[in-house]
Amino acid sequence: MGLFDSSAANKISAAQLQQLNAWVYDTLSLDESVPVSISQLTCTEPGCSPLETVIAVMTQPPQTYKIHQPAVEITQDTIVQTLKEKKASE
Ligand SMILES: [Zn+2]
C-alpha cells in the first residue's frame, strides 16, 4: 500500500505556503489587502510533473499564474520569473 507515499511527500506545510505567499507579495509589491490563494492541482499534461501549483492573485482583474511544479519545489527565483514574465507579456 505504498501508493500514496509520493503524494504525501508533495504535501505542502503551512510554513512553506506562507513563504510562497510572502514571495508573491514581494515580487508583485502587493498590498496586504489583496488576497492571494495558492493551490496544488493534478497536472495531466504529458511530460509534466504530476502536481502543478496555481497562484491566484485577487486583484481587479484577478491574475492567475500556473507553475508546473509541486509547491514544495518552488523557489523564490521561480516565483519571480513566473510573475515577471507574465506581466511582461500582457
Ligand atoms: Zn503541467
PDB file of the backbone (N, CA, C, O) and the ligand in Angstrom, with CONECT records:
HET     ZN  A 101       1
ATOM      1  N   MET A   1       0.823  -1.218   0.000  1.00  0.00           N
ATOM      2  CA  MET A   1       0.000   0.000   0.000  1.00  0.00           C
ATOM      3  C   MET A   1       0.858   1.270   0.000  1.00  0.00           C
ATOM      4  O   MET A   1       0.585   2.205   0.752  1.00  0.00           O
ATOM      5  N   GLY A   2       1.879   1.299  -0.831  1.00  0.00           N
ATOM      6  CA  GLY A   2       2.734   2.473  -0.870  1.00  0.00           C
ATOM      7  C   GLY A   2       2.247   3.507  -1.882  1.00  0.00           C
ATOM      8  O   GLY A   2       2.948   4.468  -2.198  1.00  0.00           O
ATOM      9  N   LEU A   3       1.057   3.294  -2.373  1.00  0.00           N
ATOM     10  CA  LEU A   3       0.512   4.104  -3.461  1.00  0.00           C
ATOM     11  C   LEU A   3       0.510   5.607  -3.195  1.00  0.00           C
ATOM     12  O   LEU A   3       0.761   6.408  -4.096  1.00  0.00           O
ATOM     13  N   PHE A   4       0.229   5.970  -1.974  1.00  0.00           N
ATOM     14  CA  PHE A   4       0.039   7.399  -1.698  1.00  0.00           C
ATOM     15  C   PHE A   4       1.291   8.073  -1.141  1.00  0.00           C
ATOM     16  O   PHE A   4       1.283   9.256  -0.800  1.00  0.00           O
ATOM     17  N   ASP A   5       2.362   7.292  -1.057  1.00  0.00           N
ATOM     18  CA  ASP A   5       3.590   7.842  -0.482  1.00  0.00           C
ATOM     19  C   ASP A   5       4.093   9.083  -1.217  1.00  0.00           C
ATOM     20  O   ASP A   5       4.480  10.071  -0.592  1.00  0.00           O
ATOM     21  N   SER A   6       4.083   9.021  -2.544  1.00  0.00           N
ATOM     22  CA  SER A   6       4.660  10.134  -3.299  1.00  0.00           C
ATOM     23  C   SER A   6       3.825  11.402  -3.154  1.00  0.00           C
ATOM     24  O   SER A   6       4.378  12.501  -3.106  1.00  0.00           O
ATOM     25  N   SER A   7       2.513  11.266  -3.085  1.00  0.00           N
ATOM     26  CA  SER A   7       1.699  12.470  -2.954  1.00  0.00           C
ATOM     27  C   SER A   7       1.829  13.062  -1.552  1.00  0.00           C
ATOM     28  O   SER A   7       1.744  14.278  -1.377  1.00  0.00           O
ATOM     29  N   ALA A   8       2.034  12.209  -0.567  1.00  0.00           N
ATOM     30  CA  ALA A   8       2.233  12.709   0.800  1.00  0.00           C
ATOM     31  C   ALA A   8       3.514  13.528   0.869  1.00  0.00           C
ATOM     32  O   ALA A   8       3.593  14.520   1.593  1.00  0.00           O
ATOM     33  N   ALA A   9       4.517  13.101   0.106  1.00  0.00           N
ATOM     34  CA  ALA A   9       5.795  13.812   0.102  1.00  0.00           C
ATOM     35  C   ALA A   9       5.644  15.191  -0.522  1.00  0.00           C
ATOM     36  O   ALA A   9       6.435  16.096  -0.254  1.00  0.00           O
ATOM     37  N   ASN A  10       4.621  15.341  -1.358  1.00  0.00           N
ATOM     38  CA  ASN A  10       4.406  16.621  -2.016  1.00  0.00           C
ATOM     39  C   ASN A  10       3.469  17.542  -1.241  1.00  0.00           C
ATOM     40  O   ASN A  10       3.143  18.639  -1.693  1.00  0.00           O
ATOM     41  N   LYS A  11       3.048  17.083  -0.081  1.00  0.00           N
ATOM     42  CA  LYS A  11       2.171  17.927   0.740  1.00  0.00           C
ATOM     43  C   LYS A  11       2.937  19.151   1.199  1.00  0.00           C
ATOM     44  O   LYS A  11       4.088  19.065   1.628  1.00  0.00           O
ATOM     45  N   ILE A  12       2.289  20.264   1.104  1.00  0.00           N
ATOM     46  CA  ILE A  12       2.966  21.497   1.483  1.00  0.00           C
ATOM     47  C   ILE A  12       2.564  21.886   2.907  1.00  0.00           C
ATOM     48  O   ILE A  12       1.398  21.776   3.288  1.00  0.00           O
ATOM     49  N   SER A  13       3.528  22.333   3.668  1.00  0.00           N
ATOM     50  CA  SER A  13       3.248  22.718   5.047  1.00  0.00           C
ATOM     51  C   SER A  13       2.760  24.170   5.095  1.00  0.00           C
ATOM     52  O   SER A  13       2.937  24.936   4.148  1.00  0.00           O
ATOM     53  N   ALA A  14       2.155  24.515   6.204  1.00  0.00           N
ATOM     54  CA  ALA A  14       1.650  25.876   6.362  1.00  0.00           C
ATOM     55  C   ALA A  14       2.786  26.891   6.269  1.00  0.00           C
ATOM     56  O   ALA A  14       2.617  27.988   5.734  1.00  0.00           O
ATOM     57  N   ALA A  15       3.946  26.503   6.800  1.00  0.00           N
ATOM     58  CA  ALA A  15       5.096  27.407   6.780  1.00  0.00           C
ATOM     59  C   ALA A  15       5.576  27.636   5.350  1.00  0.00           C
ATOM     60  O   ALA A  15       5.921  28.756   4.975  1.00  0.00           O
ATOM     61  N   GLN A  16       5.597  26.567   4.554  1.00  0.00           N
ATOM     62  CA  GLN A  16       6.018  26.689   3.157  1.00  0.00           C
ATOM     63  C   GLN A  16       5.045  27.554   2.367  1.00  0.00           C
ATOM     64  O   GLN A  16       5.432  28.370   1.531  1.00  0.00           O
ATOM     65  N   LEU A  17       3.777  27.344   2.663  1.00  0.00           N
ATOM     66  CA  LEU A  17       2.735  28.107   1.982  1.00  0.00           C
ATOM     67  C   LEU A  17       2.880  29.597   2.291  1.00  0.00           C
ATOM     68  O   LEU A  17       2.715  30.454   1.422  1.00  0.00           O
ATOM     69  N   GLN A  18       3.190  29.870   3.544  1.00  0.00           N
ATOM     70  CA  GLN A  18       3.368  31.241   3.986  1.00  0.00           C
ATOM     71  C   GLN A  18       4.571  31.875   3.285  1.00  0.00           C
ATOM     72  O   GLN A  18       4.550  33.050   2.918  1.00  0.00           O
ATOM     73  N   GLN A  19       5.607  31.075   3.111  1.00  0.00           N
ATOM     74  CA  GLN A  19       6.812  31.550   2.439  1.00  0.00           C
ATOM     75  C   GLN A  19       6.511  31.880   0.974  1.00  0.00           C
ATOM     76  O   GLN A  19       6.928  32.921   0.465  1.00  0.00           O
ATOM     77  N   LEU A  20       5.785  30.983   0.305  1.00  0.00           N
ATOM     78  CA  LEU A  20       5.405  31.221  -1.091  1.00  0.00           C
ATOM     79  C   LEU A  20       4.577  32.498  -1.199  1.00  0.00           C
ATOM     80  O   LEU A  20       4.786  33.324  -2.088  1.00  0.00           O
ATOM     81  N   ASN A  21       3.640  32.636  -0.278  1.00  0.00           N
ATOM     82  CA  ASN A  21       2.796  33.822  -0.227  1.00  0.00           C
ATOM     83  C   ASN A  21       3.634  35.091  -0.108  1.00  0.00           C
ATOM     84  O   ASN A  21       3.412  36.073  -0.817  1.00  0.00           O
ATOM     85  N   ALA A  22       4.599  35.046   0.801  1.00  0.00           N
ATOM     86  CA  ALA A  22       5.452  36.215   1.042  1.00  0.00           C
ATOM     87  C   ALA A  22       6.208  36.591  -0.230  1.00  0.00           C
ATOM     88  O   ALA A  22       6.341  37.771  -0.553  1.00  0.00           O
ATOM     89  N   TRP A  23       6.697  35.589  -0.944  1.00  0.00           N
ATOM     90  CA  TRP A  23       7.424  35.856  -2.183  1.00  0.00           C
ATOM     91  C   TRP A  23       6.509  36.489  -3.224  1.00  0.00           C
ATOM     92  O   TRP A  23       6.936  37.375  -3.964  1.00  0.00           O
ATOM     93  N   VAL A  24       5.263  36.047  -3.287  1.00  0.00           N
ATOM     94  CA  VAL A  24       4.309  36.604  -4.253  1.00  0.00           C
ATOM     95  C   VAL A  24       4.051  38.083  -3.945  1.00  0.00           C
ATOM     96  O   VAL A  24       4.079  38.929  -4.839  1.00  0.00           O
ATOM     97  N   TYR A  25       3.798  38.378  -2.664  1.00  0.00           N
ATOM     98  CA  TYR A  25       3.541  39.773  -2.272  1.00  0.00           C
ATOM     99  C   TYR A  25       4.749  40.645  -2.581  1.00  0.00           C
ATOM    100  O   TYR A  25       4.623  41.775  -3.054  1.00  0.00           O
ATOM    101  N   ASP A  26       5.920  40.090  -2.301  1.00  0.00           N
ATOM    102  CA  ASP A  26       7.170  40.788  -2.519  1.00  0.00           C
ATOM    103  C   ASP A  26       7.392  41.093  -3.996  1.00  0.00           C
ATOM    104  O   ASP A  26       7.702  42.224  -4.369  1.00  0.00           O
ATOM    105  N   THR A  27       7.229  40.067  -4.828  1.00  0.00           N
ATOM    106  CA  THR A  27       7.508  40.194  -6.254  1.00  0.00           C
ATOM    107  C   THR A  27       6.566  41.179  -6.923  1.00  0.00           C
ATOM    108  O   THR A  27       6.983  41.963  -7.775  1.00  0.00           O
ATOM    109  N   LEU A  28       5.303  41.140  -6.542  1.00  0.00           N
ATOM    110  CA  LEU A  28       4.313  41.994  -7.195  1.00  0.00           C
ATOM    111  C   LEU A  28       4.106  43.304  -6.434  1.00  0.00           C
ATOM    112  O   LEU A  28       3.297  44.138  -6.840  1.00  0.00           O
ATOM    113  N   SER A  29       4.826  43.481  -5.347  1.00  0.00           N
ATOM    114  CA  SER A  29       4.622  44.652  -4.478  1.00  0.00           C
ATOM    115  C   SER A  29       3.143  44.818  -4.148  1.00  0.00           C
ATOM    116  O   SER A  29       2.575  45.903  -4.266  1.00  0.00           O
ATOM    117  N   LEU A  30       2.547  43.724  -3.736  1.00  0.00           N
ATOM    118  CA  LEU A  30       1.115  43.714  -3.476  1.00  0.00           C
ATOM    119  C   LEU A  30       0.773  44.356  -2.140  1.00  0.00           C
ATOM    120  O   LEU A  30       1.543  44.293  -1.181  1.00  0.00           O
ATOM    121  N   ASP A  31      -0.388  44.969  -2.103  1.00  0.00           N
ATOM    122  CA  ASP A  31      -0.918  45.466  -0.853  1.00  0.00           C
ATOM    123  C   ASP A  31      -1.443  44.285  -0.029  1.00  0.00           C
ATOM    124  O   ASP A  31      -1.957  43.313  -0.583  1.00  0.00           O
ATOM    125  N   GLU A  32      -1.310  44.378   1.275  1.00  0.00           N
ATOM    126  CA  GLU A  32      -1.756  43.288   2.152  1.00  0.00           C
ATOM    127  C   GLU A  32      -3.239  42.975   2.013  1.00  0.00           C
ATOM    128  O   GLU A  32      -3.686  41.873   2.332  1.00  0.00           O
ATOM    129  N   SER A  33      -3.992  43.953   1.535  1.00  0.00           N
ATOM    130  CA  SER A  33      -5.441  43.751   1.433  1.00  0.00           C
ATOM    131  C   SER A  33      -5.828  42.892   0.234  1.00  0.00           C
ATOM    132  O   SER A  33      -6.983  42.488   0.105  1.00  0.00           O
ATOM    133  N   VAL A  34      -4.869  42.615  -0.640  1.00  0.00           N
ATOM    134  CA  VAL A  34      -5.153  41.773  -1.811  1.00  0.00           C
ATOM    135  C   VAL A  34      -4.950  40.306  -1.445  1.00  0.00           C
ATOM    136  O   VAL A  34      -3.834  39.893  -1.130  1.00  0.00           O
ATOM    137  N   PRO A  35      -6.029  39.516  -1.484  1.00  0.00           N
ATOM    138  CA  PRO A  35      -5.862  38.102  -1.133  1.00  0.00           C
ATOM    139  C   PRO A  35      -5.103  37.335  -2.219  1.00  0.00           C
ATOM    140  O   PRO A  35      -5.268  37.579  -3.415  1.00  0.00           O
ATOM    141  N   VAL A  36      -4.286  36.424  -1.772  1.00  0.00           N
ATOM    142  CA  VAL A  36      -3.567  35.542  -2.693  1.00  0.00           C
ATOM    143  C   VAL A  36      -3.892  34.115  -2.297  1.00  0.00           C
ATOM    144  O   VAL A  36      -3.815  33.764  -1.120  1.00  0.00           O
ATOM    145  N   SER A  37      -4.250  33.295  -3.258  1.00  0.00           N
ATOM    146  CA  SER A  37      -4.522  31.898  -2.929  1.00  0.00           C
ATOM    147  C   SER A  37      -3.607  30.988  -3.726  1.00  0.00           C
ATOM    148  O   SER A  37      -3.455  31.137  -4.938  1.00  0.00           O
ATOM    149  N   ILE A  38      -3.009  30.052  -3.029  1.00  0.00           N
ATOM    150  CA  ILE A  38      -2.074  29.125  -3.662  1.00  0.00           C
ATOM    151  C   ILE A  38      -2.614  27.719  -3.506  1.00  0.00           C
ATOM    152  O   ILE A  38      -2.892  27.276  -2.392  1.00  0.00           O
ATOM    153  N   SER A  39      -2.764  27.018  -4.612  1.00  0.00           N
ATOM    154  CA  SER A  39      -3.277  25.661  -4.515  1.00  0.00           C
ATOM    155  C   SER A  39      -2.509  24.729  -5.428  1.00  0.00           C
ATOM    156  O   SER A  39      -1.905  25.165  -6.408  1.00  0.00           O
ATOM    157  N   GLN A  40      -2.532  23.463  -5.110  1.00  0.00           N
ATOM    158  CA  GLN A  40      -1.871  22.457  -5.938  1.00  0.00           C
ATOM    159  C   GLN A  40      -2.934  21.660  -6.677  1.00  0.00           C
ATOM    160  O   GLN A  40      -3.940  21.248  -6.099  1.00  0.00           O
ATOM    161  N   LEU A  41      -2.695  21.454  -7.950  1.00  0.00           N
ATOM    162  CA  LEU A  41      -3.628  20.687  -8.767  1.00  0.00           C
ATOM    163  C   LEU A  41      -2.886  19.545  -9.446  1.00  0.00           C
ATOM    164  O   LEU A  41      -1.671  19.602  -9.631  1.00  0.00           O
ATOM    165  N   THR A  42      -3.617  18.531  -9.807  1.00  0.00           N
ATOM    166  CA  THR A  42      -3.030  17.453 -10.578  1.00  0.00           C
ATOM    167  C   THR A  42      -2.842  17.919 -12.004  1.00  0.00           C
ATOM    168  O   THR A  42      -3.768  18.452 -12.615  1.00  0.00           O
ATOM    169  N   CYS A  43      -1.656  17.721 -12.535  1.00  0.00           N
ATOM    170  CA  CYS A  43      -1.389  18.098 -13.926  1.00  0.00           C
ATOM    171  C   CYS A  43      -1.438  16.841 -14.782  1.00  0.00           C
ATOM    172  O   CYS A  43      -0.813  15.830 -14.461  1.00  0.00           O
ATOM    173  N   THR A  44      -2.173  16.916 -15.854  1.00  0.00           N
ATOM    174  CA  THR A  44      -2.342  15.737 -16.698  1.00  0.00           C
ATOM    175  C   THR A  44      -1.562  15.851 -18.005  1.00  0.00           C
ATOM    176  O   THR A  44      -1.608  14.950 -18.842  1.00  0.00           O
ATOM    177  N   GLU A  45      -0.836  16.977 -18.177  1.00  0.00           N
ATOM    178  CA  GLU A  45      -0.082  17.137 -19.407  1.00  0.00           C
ATOM    179  C   GLU A  45       1.080  16.148 -19.442  1.00  0.00           C
ATOM    180  O   GLU A  45       1.752  15.938 -18.432  1.00  0.00           O
ATOM    181  N   PRO A  46       1.318  15.536 -20.620  1.00  0.00           N
ATOM    182  CA  PRO A  46       2.417  14.569 -20.711  1.00  0.00           C
ATOM    183  C   PRO A  46       3.765  15.247 -20.485  1.00  0.00           C
ATOM    184  O   PRO A  46       3.995  16.364 -20.949  1.00  0.00           O
ATOM    185  N   GLY A  47       4.652  14.559 -19.769  1.00  0.00           N
ATOM    186  CA  GLY A  47       5.986  15.099 -19.538  1.00  0.00           C
ATOM    187  C   GLY A  47       6.058  16.096 -18.409  1.00  0.00           C
ATOM    188  O   GLY A  47       7.133  16.606 -18.095  1.00  0.00           O
ATOM    189  N   CYS A  48       4.927  16.378 -17.796  1.00  0.00           N
ATOM    190  CA  CYS A  48       4.883  17.344 -16.717  1.00  0.00           C
ATOM    191  C   CYS A  48       4.947  16.631 -15.365  1.00  0.00           C
ATOM    192  O   CYS A  48       4.690  15.431 -15.270  1.00  0.00           O
ATOM    193  N   SER A  49       5.285  17.375 -14.346  1.00  0.00           N
ATOM    194  CA  SER A  49       5.249  16.804 -13.005  1.00  0.00           C
ATOM    195  C   SER A  49       3.776  16.569 -12.655  1.00  0.00           C
ATOM    196  O   SER A  49       2.907  17.304 -13.123  1.00  0.00           O
ATOM    197  N   PRO A  50       3.491  15.556 -11.841  1.00  0.00           N
ATOM    198  CA  PRO A  50       2.086  15.218 -11.577  1.00  0.00           C
ATOM    199  C   PRO A  50       1.325  16.297 -10.811  1.00  0.00           C
ATOM    200  O   PRO A  50       0.095  16.317 -10.794  1.00  0.00           O
ATOM    201  N   LEU A  51       2.070  17.178 -10.188  1.00  0.00           N
ATOM    202  CA  LEU A  51       1.407  18.247  -9.441  1.00  0.00           C
ATOM    203  C   LEU A  51       1.833  19.593  -9.985  1.00  0.00           C
ATOM    204  O   LEU A  51       3.013  19.806 -10.264  1.00  0.00           O
ATOM    205  N   GLU A  52       0.899  20.492 -10.138  1.00  0.00           N
ATOM    206  CA  GLU A  52       1.266  21.844 -10.508  1.00  0.00           C
ATOM    207  C   GLU A  52       0.687  22.798  -9.467  1.00  0.00           C
ATOM    208  O   GLU A  52      -0.246  22.461  -8.738  1.00  0.00           O
ATOM    209  N   THR A  53       1.250  23.965  -9.420  1.00  0.00           N
ATOM    210  CA  THR A  53       0.858  24.939  -8.413  1.00  0.00           C
ATOM    211  C   THR A  53       0.201  26.123  -9.096  1.00  0.00           C
ATOM    212  O   THR A  53       0.730  26.665 -10.066  1.00  0.00           O
ATOM    213  N   VAL A  54      -0.939  26.514  -8.590  1.00  0.00           N
ATOM    214  CA  VAL A  54      -1.654  27.641  -9.160  1.00  0.00           C
ATOM    215  C   VAL A  54      -1.692  28.774  -8.136  1.00  0.00           C
ATOM    216  O   VAL A  54      -2.106  28.594  -6.990  1.00  0.00           O
ATOM    217  N   ILE A  55      -1.256  29.922  -8.579  1.00  0.00           N
ATOM    218  CA  ILE A  55      -1.245  31.105  -7.713  1.00  0.00           C
ATOM    219  C   ILE A  55      -2.290  32.070  -8.252  1.00  0.00           C
ATOM    220  O   ILE A  55      -2.190  32.541  -9.385  1.00  0.00           O
ATOM    221  N   ALA A  56      -3.281  32.357  -7.438  1.00  0.00           N
ATOM    222  CA  ALA A  56      -4.319  33.298  -7.837  1.00  0.00           C
ATOM    223  C   ALA A  56      -4.188  34.574  -7.008  1.00  0.00           C
ATOM    224  O   ALA A  56      -4.235  34.549  -5.778  1.00  0.00           O
ATOM    225  N   VAL A  57      -4.022  35.678  -7.714  1.00  0.00           N
ATOM    226  CA  VAL A  57      -3.893  36.974  -7.057  1.00  0.00           C
ATOM    227  C   VAL A  57      -5.179  37.743  -7.318  1.00  0.00           C
ATOM    228  O   VAL A  57      -5.525  38.027  -8.465  1.00  0.00           O
ATOM    229  N   MET A  58      -5.884  38.076  -6.240  1.00  0.00           N
ATOM    230  CA  MET A  58      -7.239  38.625  -6.378  1.00  0.00           C
ATOM    231  C   MET A  58      -7.252  40.136  -6.580  1.00  0.00           C
ATOM    232  O   MET A  58      -7.935  40.869  -5.864  1.00  0.00           O
ATOM    233  N   THR A  59      -6.488  40.583  -7.566  1.00  0.00           N
ATOM    234  CA  THR A  59      -6.577  41.985  -7.959  1.00  0.00           C
ATOM    235  C   THR A  59      -7.772  42.129  -8.894  1.00  0.00           C
ATOM    236  O   THR A  59      -8.447  41.145  -9.197  1.00  0.00           O
ATOM    237  N   GLN A  60      -8.032  43.342  -9.348  1.00  0.00           N
ATOM    238  CA  GLN A  60      -9.093  43.560 -10.337  1.00  0.00           C
ATOM    239  C   GLN A  60      -8.457  43.959 -11.666  1.00  0.00           C
ATOM    240  O   GLN A  60      -7.919  45.062 -11.757  1.00  0.00           O
ATOM    241  N   PRO A  61      -8.489  43.116 -12.706  1.00  0.00           N
ATOM    242  CA  PRO A  61      -8.990  41.734 -12.699  1.00  0.00           C
ATOM    243  C   PRO A  61      -8.002  40.793 -12.009  1.00  0.00           C
ATOM    244  O   PRO A  61      -6.823  41.117 -11.870  1.00  0.00           O
ATOM    245  N   PRO A  62      -8.488  39.630 -11.579  1.00  0.00           N
ATOM    246  CA  PRO A  62      -7.606  38.668 -10.911  1.00  0.00           C
ATOM    247  C   PRO A  62      -6.526  38.147 -11.859  1.00  0.00           C
ATOM    248  O   PRO A  62      -6.746  38.040 -13.065  1.00  0.00           O
ATOM    249  N   GLN A  63      -5.378  37.831 -11.310  1.00  0.00           N
ATOM    250  CA  GLN A  63      -4.293  37.272 -12.111  1.00  0.00           C
ATOM    251  C   GLN A  63      -4.054  35.843 -11.645  1.00  0.00           C
ATOM    252  O   GLN A  63      -4.031  35.562 -10.447  1.00  0.00           O
ATOM    253  N   THR A  64      -3.881  34.956 -12.594  1.00  0.00           N
ATOM    254  CA  THR A  64      -3.611  33.566 -12.250  1.00  0.00           C
ATOM    255  C   THR A  64      -2.303  33.124 -12.877  1.00  0.00           C
ATOM    256  O   THR A  64      -2.074  33.328 -14.069  1.00  0.00           O
ATOM    257  N   TYR A  65      -1.464  32.531 -12.085  1.00  0.00           N
ATOM    258  CA  TYR A  65      -0.181  32.027 -12.566  1.00  0.00           C
ATOM    259  C   TYR A  65      -0.115  30.537 -12.310  1.00  0.00           C
ATOM    260  O   TYR A  65      -0.513  30.059 -11.247  1.00  0.00           O
ATOM    261  N   LYS A  66       0.386  29.814 -13.280  1.00  0.00           N
ATOM    262  CA  LYS A  66       0.484  28.372 -13.138  1.00  0.00           C
ATOM    263  C   LYS A  66       1.947  27.959 -13.216  1.00  0.00           C
ATOM    264  O   LYS A  66       2.649  28.322 -14.160  1.00  0.00           O
ATOM    265  N   ILE A  67       2.397  27.213 -12.243  1.00  0.00           N
ATOM    266  CA  ILE A  67       3.777  26.722 -12.249  1.00  0.00           C
ATOM    267  C   ILE A  67       3.730  25.199 -12.303  1.00  0.00           C
ATOM    268  O   ILE A  67       3.126  24.557 -11.444  1.00  0.00           O
ATOM    269  N   HIS A  68       4.365  24.637 -13.305  1.00  0.00           N
ATOM    270  CA  HIS A  68       4.296  23.182 -13.481  1.00  0.00           C
ATOM    271  C   HIS A  68       5.289  22.471 -12.568  1.00  0.00           C
ATOM    272  O   HIS A  68       6.177  21.752 -13.026  1.00  0.00           O
ATOM    273  N   GLN A  69       5.119  22.685 -11.290  1.00  0.00           N
ATOM    274  CA  GLN A  69       5.961  22.074 -10.259  1.00  0.00           C
ATOM    275  C   GLN A  69       5.138  21.946  -9.002  1.00  0.00           C
ATOM    276  O   GLN A  69       4.253  22.764  -8.752  1.00  0.00           O
ATOM    277  N   PRO A  70       5.421  20.911  -8.191  1.00  0.00           N
ATOM    278  CA  PRO A  70       4.760  20.865  -6.883  1.00  0.00           C
ATOM    279  C   PRO A  70       5.218  22.056  -6.049  1.00  0.00           C
ATOM    280  O   PRO A  70       6.354  22.510  -6.184  1.00  0.00           O
ATOM    281  N   ALA A  71       4.356  22.553  -5.205  1.00  0.00           N
ATOM    282  CA  ALA A  71       4.657  23.756  -4.427  1.00  0.00           C
ATOM    283  C   ALA A  71       5.932  23.614  -3.600  1.00  0.00           C
ATOM    284  O   ALA A  71       6.661  24.588  -3.415  1.00  0.00           O
ATOM    285  N   VAL A  72       6.206  22.403  -3.100  1.00  0.00           N
ATOM    286  CA  VAL A  72       7.397  22.206  -2.265  1.00  0.00           C
ATOM    287  C   VAL A  72       8.691  22.449  -3.031  1.00  0.00           C
ATOM    288  O   VAL A  72       9.729  22.711  -2.422  1.00  0.00           O
ATOM    289  N   GLU A  73       8.643  22.366  -4.362  1.00  0.00           N
ATOM    290  CA  GLU A  73       9.867  22.516  -5.158  1.00  0.00           C
ATOM    291  C   GLU A  73      10.074  23.946  -5.652  1.00  0.00           C
ATOM    292  O   GLU A  73      11.094  24.259  -6.266  1.00  0.00           O
ATOM    293  N   ILE A  74       9.112  24.794  -5.383  1.00  0.00           N
ATOM    294  CA  ILE A  74       9.190  26.145  -5.937  1.00  0.00           C
ATOM    295  C   ILE A  74      10.132  27.030  -5.114  1.00  0.00           C
ATOM    296  O   ILE A  74      10.035  27.109  -3.889  1.00  0.00           O
ATOM    297  N   THR A  75      11.031  27.681  -5.820  1.00  0.00           N
ATOM    298  CA  THR A  75      11.964  28.593  -5.157  1.00  0.00           C
ATOM    299  C   THR A  75      11.529  30.035  -5.411  1.00  0.00           C
ATOM    300  O   THR A  75      10.633  30.304  -6.210  1.00  0.00           O
ATOM    301  N   GLN A  76      12.182  30.938  -4.716  1.00  0.00           N
ATOM    302  CA  GLN A  76      11.862  32.352  -4.913  1.00  0.00           C
ATOM    303  C   GLN A  76      12.151  32.769  -6.356  1.00  0.00           C
ATOM    304  O   GLN A  76      11.402  33.547  -6.945  1.00  0.00           O
ATOM    305  N   ASP A  77      13.242  32.244  -6.917  1.00  0.00           N
ATOM    306  CA  ASP A  77      13.581  32.540  -8.308  1.00  0.00           C
ATOM    307  C   ASP A  77      12.450  32.164  -9.253  1.00  0.00           C
ATOM    308  O   ASP A  77      12.104  32.919 -10.162  1.00  0.00           O
ATOM    309  N   THR A  78      11.880  30.986  -9.027  1.00  0.00           N
ATOM    310  CA  THR A  78      10.782  30.521  -9.882  1.00  0.00           C
ATOM    311  C   THR A  78       9.596  31.472  -9.799  1.00  0.00           C
ATOM    312  O   THR A  78       8.991  31.814 -10.815  1.00  0.00           O
ATOM    313  N   ILE A  79       9.271  31.893  -8.584  1.00  0.00           N
ATOM    314  CA  ILE A  79       8.155  32.820  -8.383  1.00  0.00           C
ATOM    315  C   ILE A  79       8.420  34.134  -9.122  1.00  0.00           C
ATOM    316  O   ILE A  79       7.565  34.629  -9.856  1.00  0.00           O
ATOM    317  N   VAL A  80       9.604  34.683  -8.918  1.00  0.00           N
ATOM    318  CA  VAL A  80       9.942  35.962  -9.535  1.00  0.00           C
ATOM    319  C   VAL A  80       9.869  35.851 -11.050  1.00  0.00           C
ATOM    320  O   VAL A  80       9.279  36.700 -11.718  1.00  0.00           O
ATOM    321  N   GLN A  81      10.483  34.786 -11.591  1.00  0.00           N
ATOM    322  CA  GLN A  81      10.480  34.585 -13.033  1.00  0.00           C
ATOM    323  C   GLN A  81       9.067  34.466 -13.591  1.00  0.00           C
ATOM    324  O   GLN A  81       8.714  35.125 -14.570  1.00  0.00           O
ATOM    325  N   THR A  82       8.268  33.619 -12.956  1.00  0.00           N
ATOM    326  CA  THR A  82       6.913  33.369 -13.449  1.00  0.00           C
ATOM    327  C   THR A  82       6.059  34.634 -13.405  1.00  0.00           C
ATOM    328  O   THR A  82       5.354  34.951 -14.363  1.00  0.00           O
ATOM    329  N   LEU A  83       6.126  35.338 -12.305  1.00  0.00           N
ATOM    330  CA  LEU A  83       5.273  36.515 -12.133  1.00  0.00           C
ATOM    331  C   LEU A  83       5.706  37.670 -13.030  1.00  0.00           C
ATOM    332  O   LEU A  83       4.868  38.415 -13.538  1.00  0.00           O
ATOM    333  N   LYS A  84       7.007  37.817 -13.222  1.00  0.00           N
ATOM    334  CA  LYS A  84       7.504  38.929 -14.056  1.00  0.00           C
ATOM    335  C   LYS A  84       7.267  38.648 -15.541  1.00  0.00           C
ATOM    336  O   LYS A  84       6.895  39.540 -16.303  1.00  0.00           O
ATOM    337  N   GLU A  85       7.490  37.400 -15.935  1.00  0.00           N
ATOM    338  CA  GLU A  85       7.308  37.014 -17.337  1.00  0.00           C
ATOM    339  C   GLU A  85       5.876  37.259 -17.783  1.00  0.00           C
ATOM    340  O   GLU A  85       5.625  37.806 -18.858  1.00  0.00           O
ATOM    341  N   LYS A  86       4.957  36.849 -16.947  1.00  0.00           N
ATOM    342  CA  LYS A  86       3.540  37.001 -17.265  1.00  0.00           C
ATOM    343  C   LYS A  86       3.203  38.477 -17.433  1.00  0.00           C
ATOM    344  O   LYS A  86       2.483  38.867 -18.352  1.00  0.00           O
ATOM    345  N   LYS A  87       3.735  39.280 -16.534  1.00  0.00           N
ATOM    346  CA  LYS A  87       3.479  40.705 -16.572  1.00  0.00           C
ATOM    347  C   LYS A  87       3.990  41.317 -17.881  1.00  0.00           C
ATOM    348  O   LYS A  87       3.307  42.120 -18.517  1.00  0.00           O
ATOM    349  N   ALA A  88       5.216  40.914 -18.267  1.00  0.00           N
ATOM    350  CA  ALA A  88       5.860  41.480 -19.445  1.00  0.00           C
ATOM    351  C   ALA A  88       5.094  41.141 -20.714  1.00  0.00           C
ATOM    352  O   ALA A  88       5.154  41.887 -21.692  1.00  0.00           O
ATOM    353  N   SER A  89       4.373  40.021 -20.710  1.00  0.00           N
ATOM    354  CA  SER A  89       3.692  39.600 -21.932  1.00  0.00           C
ATOM    355  C   SER A  89       2.275  40.141 -22.029  1.00  0.00           C
ATOM    356  O   SER A  89       1.581  39.882 -23.012  1.00  0.00           O
ATOM    357  N   GLU A  90       1.843  40.879 -21.038  1.00  0.00           N
ATOM    358  CA  GLU A  90       0.482  41.421 -21.069  1.00  0.00           C
ATOM    359  C   GLU A  90       0.350  42.595 -22.043  1.00  0.00           C
ATOM    360  O   GLU A  90      -0.734  43.161 -22.185  1.00  0.00           O
TER     361      GLU A  90
HETATM  362 ZN    ZN A 101       1.932  20.707 -16.151  1.00  0.00          ZN2+
END
